[in-house]
Amino acid sequence: MSDLIRKGYWLWTPPLGYINKKKYHKAVDWEIVIDNKGKLLKKAFKWKVQGTYSNAEIVRKLNLAGMKINEKRLHEIFKNPFYCGILISNMLPGEINLGKHEPLVSKEDFLTINSSDSPHPKTHKSDDVNLPLKRFIYCENCNTPLTGFLVKRKGLYYYKCRNKGCSCTKSAKQLHKTFKNALDNFQIDSKYKDVIKDVMTYVYDDITKELRENEKNVKKQITETKSKLDAIEERFAIGEITQDIYQKFKPKYDKELKELESQLGDSSISSSNFEIAIEKALKISSNLKEIWTSGDLIQKKKIQKLVFPSGLGYDKQNDKVQTKRVNSLFAVIPSISNDLNKIKNGEPINFDKFSARVTPAGFKPATLRAEI
């Protein structure tokens, strides 16, 4: 058994997310593969390494996707090296062996998740509702997250760069004002809400036609390849073809199937989900600044991360905030709103004009993010 483990064979029931397709065979013939739950856990590892969601939020997302799991179980999964392709057993204390199964997460990402200094979205003891931009906003000059402090004798809060020698210090009151001015750019006039929703839905439909057609073709090829696999397995089982022929074609079809399935990925979203996302974004955008101003610390942070997924950089020299990325549902609002303001009442709206304007700017409905 020890020798088999050293050779990469797992000898027990695989953990959640995997299934043994040949469990009644010898261990050397076992085929441990990722199942549907494993595909969801693969997303969970991705969310975790990105630091976008806490464990509780990941659990909620998995539950909504139909996978019942709790935080304790998820924590154990994130700690289990089996998921990055490593076998560890009490039979071989201190030994690390490379498994033959497909990993759900890379070794680098697994180490990042389990690193003591890995960023995790949680409320720190040092968090302060008076400094909601702490660690979210960074110094544009040295790319270091800003921390904060209180000048007790004045009763005033300040943000400062943690990099020694950097003079980037800013009054929290003034920086919050600058941040709210940035939010103004993504706040819409409520009278345009329905029109903007129609424009964004039209643009989404227009630029995803080719994506939908490609997805349809890939799914058709997947069905055909699976039929070929089923056919050669059946012919081999009843003795119509030899093992040599079977071994020649099965890996070929397996490789084709894997490549086709990778083309589908997990990035596509349905039009109905997109409409729901638009509705929520426009509802928030109608009162964006007020929601941030009146919200508690958790709500402020959620709004910040929602609109600016990559955080904000503060340029002290020019006293402005800027970002490399804006959630695309918000990114297109300023452009559409400006054009709508120029259209006189009663004039028809040219949706093709908006489609041409928005698409080159990087509107990506699959990820709901855009570069600016």
C-alpha positions in Angstrom: 0.0 0.0 0.0 2.8 2.4 0.8 4.5 1.7 -2.5 1.2 2.4 -4.4 0.8 5.7 -2.6 4.3 6.7 -3.5 3.4 5.9 -7.1 0.5 8.3 -7.0 -2.4 5.9 -6.4 -5.1 6.9 -3.9 -6.3 3.8 -2.0 -9.5 5.0 -0.3 -12.8 6.7 -1.2 -11.9 10.1 -2.9 -13.0 13.3 -1.1 -16.0 15.4 -2.0 -15.8 16.6 -5.6 -14.3 13.4 -7.0 -15.7 10.0 -8.0 -14.0 6.7 -8.7 -15.4 5.4 -12.0 -13.7 2.0 -11.5 -13.9 1.4 -7.7 -14.5 -2.3 -8.1 -11.2 -2.8 -9.9 -7.6 -2.9 -8.6 -6.2 0.4 -7.2 -3.8 0.7 -10.2 -6.9 0.7 -12.5 -8.9 3.2 -10.6 -10.2 6.2 -12.5 -10.7 9.1 -10.0 -12.3 12.0 -11.9 -13.8 15.3 -11.1 -17.6 15.2 -10.8 -20.2 18.0 -10.9 -19.6 19.0 -7.3 -15.9 19.1 -8.1 -16.6 21.6 -10.8 -18.4 23.8 -8.2 -15.5 23.4 -5.8 -13.1 24.4 -8.5 -15.0 27.7 -8.7 -14.8 27.9 -4.9 -11.1 27.6 -4.9 -11.0 30.3 -7.6 -13.1 32.7 -5.5 -11.0 32.0 -2.4 -7.6 32.7 -4.1 -9.0 35.9 -5.6 -9.9 37.1 -2.1 -13.3 38.4 -3.3 -15.5 36.4 -1.0 -15.4 35.2 2.6 -16.0 31.5 3.4 -19.5 32.3 4.4 -20.2 34.0 1.1 -18.7 31.2 -0.8 -20.9 28.7 1.1 -24.0 30.8 0.2 -23.0 30.8 -3.5 -22.4 27.0 -3.5 -25.8 26.4 -1.7 -27.5 28.5 -4.4 -25.9 26.4 -7.0 -27.4 23.3 -5.4 -24.4 22.1 -3.4 -25.2 21.7 0.3 -22.1 22.4 2.3 -21.2 24.3 5.5 -18.3 26.6 6.5 -16.5 23.9 8.5 -16.6 21.4 5.6 -15.4 24.1 3.2 -12.6 25.1 5.5 -11.5 21.4 5.6 -11.6 21.2 1.8 -9.4 24.4 1.4 -6.9 22.7 3.7 -6.8 19.3 2.0 -3.8 18.9 -0.3 -5.5 16.2 -2.3 -7.3 19.0 -4.2 -4.0 20.3 -5.5 -2.9 16.8 -6.6 -0.8 15.9 -3.5 -1.2 12.7 -1.6 -0.5 12.7 2.2 -1.2 9.6 4.3 -0.6 8.6 7.9 1.0 5.5 6.5 3.8 7.7 5.2 4.3 10.4 7.8 6.2 13.4 6.5 6.1 12.2 2.9 4.5 14.2 0.1 3.6 12.3 -3.1 2.2 13.5 -6.4 -1.2 11.9 -7.2 -2.4 10.6 -10.5 -5.7 12.4 -10.3 -6.5 15.8 -11.8 -6.2 18.6 -9.3 -9.0 21.2 -8.7 -6.5 24.0 -7.9 -2.8 24.6 -8.7 -0.2 24.1 -6.1 0.7 27.8 -6.2 -3.0 28.8 -5.5 -3.3 26.2 -2.8 -0.3 27.6 -1.0 -1.6 31.1 -1.5 -5.0 30.2 0.1 -3.3 28.5 3.1 -0.5 31.1 3.5 -0.7 32.9 6.9 -0.4 36.3 5.2 -3.0 35.5 2.4 -5.6 38.2 2.2 -9.1 37.1 3.3 -12.2 39.2 3.1 -13.2 39.5 6.7 -13.6 42.2 9.3 -10.4 43.0 11.0 -10.2 44.1 14.6 -8.5 47.3 13.4 -11.3 48.1 11.0 -13.0 51.4 11.7 -16.2 52.7 10.2 -14.5 56.1 10.0 -11.9 54.6 7.6 -13.9 52.5 5.1 -11.3 52.9 2.4 -8.5 51.5 4.5 -6.7 48.7 2.5 -9.1 49.2 -0.4 -7.5 52.4 -1.7 -3.7 52.3 -2.4 -1.0 54.8 -3.0 -0.7 55.4 -6.8 2.9 56.3 -6.5 4.2 53.1 -4.7 1.2 50.8 -5.2 0.9 50.2 -1.4 -2.5 50.0 0.4 -3.3 52.9 2.6 -3.8 52.5 6.3 -5.3 55.0 8.7 -5.0 56.7 12.0 -6.7 59.1 14.3 -5.2 62.4 15.6 -6.9 62.4 19.0 -6.2 66.0 19.9 -8.0 67.1 16.7 -10.5 64.2 16.6 -9.7 63.8 12.9 -9.0 60.7 10.8 -6.3 60.4 8.1 -5.2 57.9 5.5 -1.5 57.3 4.9 0.8 55.1 2.8 2.4 52.3 4.8 5.6 52.6 2.7 8.3 54.4 4.8 9.5 57.5 3.1 6.3 58.1 1.2 4.5 61.4 1.9 1.1 60.2 0.8 -1.2 61.3 3.7 -4.7 62.6 3.2 -7.5 63.7 5.4 -10.2 61.0 5.6 -12.9 63.6 5.3 -11.4 65.0 2.1 -10.6 61.6 0.6 -14.2 60.4 1.2 -15.4 63.5 -0.6 -13.1 62.7 -3.5 -14.4 59.1 -3.5 -18.0 60.2 -3.5 -17.3 62.5 -6.4 -16.0 59.4 -8.2 -19.2 57.5 -7.4 -21.2 60.4 -9.0 -19.9 59.4 -12.4 -21.8 56.1 -12.1 -25.0 57.5 -10.6 -27.9 57.7 -13.1 -30.9 59.9 -13.3 -33.9 57.8 -12.3 -35.8 59.0 -15.3 -33.4 57.2 -17.6 -33.5 53.9 -15.7 -35.8 52.0 -18.0 -34.2 53.3 -21.2 -30.7 52.4 -19.9 -31.9 49.0 -19.0 -33.2 48.5 -22.6 -30.0 49.8 -24.1 -27.8 47.5 -22.0 -30.0 44.5 -22.7 -29.8 45.3 -26.4 -26.0 45.7 -26.4 -25.6 42.4 -24.4 -27.8 40.5 -26.9 -26.0 42.1 -29.9 -22.4 41.3 -28.8 -23.1 37.8 -27.5 -24.7 36.5 -30.7 -21.4 35.0 -31.9 -20.7 33.7 -28.4 -24.0 31.9 -28.3 -23.5 30.4 -31.8 -20.0 29.2 -30.9 -21.3 27.6 -27.7 -24.0 25.8 -29.6 -21.5 24.4 -32.1 -19.1 23.3 -29.3 -22.0 21.5 -27.5 -22.9 19.7 -30.7 -19.2 18.6 -31.1 -19.2 17.4 -27.5 -22.3 15.2 -28.1 -20.7 13.7 -31.2 -17.4 13.0 -29.5 -19.2 11.3 -26.5 -21.1 9.2 -29.0 -17.8 8.1 -30.6 -16.5 7.2 -27.1 -19.6 5.2 -26.2 -19.4 3.4 -29.5 -15.7 2.2 -29.2 -16.3 1.3 -25.5 -19.3 -0.8 -26.5 -17.4 -2.4 -29.5 -14.4 -3.2 -27.2 -16.7 -4.7 -24.5 -18.4 -7.1 -27.0 -15.1 -8.0 -28.7 -15.6 -6.3 -32.1 -12.3 -4.4 -31.8 -9.0 -5.3 -30.2 -7.5 -3.7 -27.2 -4.8 -2.1 -29.4 -7.4 -0.3 -31.5 -9.3 0.7 -28.4 -6.2 2.1 -26.8 -5.4 4.0 -30.0 -8.7 5.8 -30.3 -9.9 6.3 -26.7 -7.1 8.7 -25.6 -7.7 10.6 -28.8 -11.4 11.1 -28.1 -10.8 11.8 -24.4 -8.4 14.6 -25.4 -10.9 16.0 -27.9 -13.7 16.0 -25.3 -11.5 17.7 -22.7 -10.5 20.4 -25.1 -14.1 21.0 -26.2 -15.4 21.2 -22.6 -12.6 23.7 -21.7 -13.9 25.9 -24.5 -17.3 26.2 -22.8 -15.6 27.1 -19.5 -17.7 28.6 -16.7 -17.9 32.2 -17.9 -21.2 32.3 -19.8 -24.3 33.7 -18.2 -27.9 33.5 -19.2 -29.8 36.5 -20.5 -32.2 36.2 -17.7 -29.4 36.3 -15.1 -28.0 39.3 -16.9 -31.3 41.2 -16.8 -31.5 40.6 -13.1 -27.9 41.9 -12.7 -28.8 45.0 -14.8 -31.9 45.6 -12.6 -29.9 45.4 -9.4 -27.1 47.6 -10.8 -29.5 50.3 -11.9 -31.3 50.2 -8.6 -28.1 50.7 -6.8 -26.8 53.3 -9.3 -29.9 55.4 -8.9 -28.8 56.2 -5.3 -25.2 55.0 -5.3 -23.6 57.8 -3.3 -26.3 57.9 -0.6 -26.1 54.1 -0.1 -22.4 54.4 0.5 -22.7 57.4 2.7 -25.4 56.0 5.0 -24.3 52.4 5.0 -22.4 50.6 7.8 -18.8 49.5 7.3 -19.7 46.2 5.7 -22.1 47.8 3.3 -19.6 50.5 2.3 -17.0 47.9 1.6 -19.4 45.9 -0.6 -20.3 49.0 -2.6 -16.6 49.8 -3.0 -15.8 46.2 -4.2 -18.9 46.0 -6.4 -18.1 49.2 -8.4 -14.3 49.0 -8.3 -13.3 45.3 -8.2 -9.6 46.1 -8.4 -9.6 48.8 -5.7 -8.7 52.5 -6.2 -5.5 54.3 -6.5 -5.0 57.7 -4.9 -2.8 60.2 -6.8 -1.8 62.7 -4.1 0.0 65.0 -6.6 -3.2 65.5 -8.6 -5.5 64.8 -5.7 -7.7 62.3 -7.5 -8.7 58.7 -7.4 -8.5 56.3 -10.4 -8.9 52.6 -11.1 -7.8 50.1 -13.7 -11.2 48.4 -13.7 -14.8 49.1 -13.2 -17.7 46.6 -13.0 -18.9 46.8 -16.6 -22.6 47.2 -15.6 -21.5 50.5 -14.1 -18.8 51.4 -16.6 -21.2 51.9 -19.4 -23.6 54.1 -17.5 -21.8 57.4 -17.9 -21.5 57.0 -21.7 -25.2 56.1 -22.1 -26.4 58.8 -19.7 -24.4 61.5 -21.5 -25.8 60.6 -24.9 -29.4 60.4 -23.5 -29.0 63.9 -22.1 -28.4 65.1 -25.7 -31.4 63.4 -27.1 -34.4 65.7 -27.2 -37.8 64.5 -25.9 -39.6 62.4 -28.5 -36.6 61.6 -30.6 -36.0 57.9 -31.4 -33.1 56.2 -29.7 -30.6 54.5 -32.0 -29.6 51.3 -30.1 -27.0 50.5 -32.8 -25.2 53.7 -31.9 -24.8 52.6 -28.3 -23.7 49.1 -29.3 -20.9 50.5 -31.4 -19.9 52.9 -28.6 -19.9 50.4 -25.8 -18.5 47.2 -27.4 -14.9 48.6 -28.2 -14.6 49.9 -24.7 -14.4 46.4 -23.3 -17.9 45.5 -22.3 -17.6 41.8 -21.2 -21.0 40.4 -20.2 -19.4 37.0 -19.4 -17.4 38.5 -16.5 -19.4 41.6 -15.8 -16.2 43.7 -15.8 -14.7 46.2 -18.1 -11.4 48.0 -18.5 -11.4 51.8 -18.5 
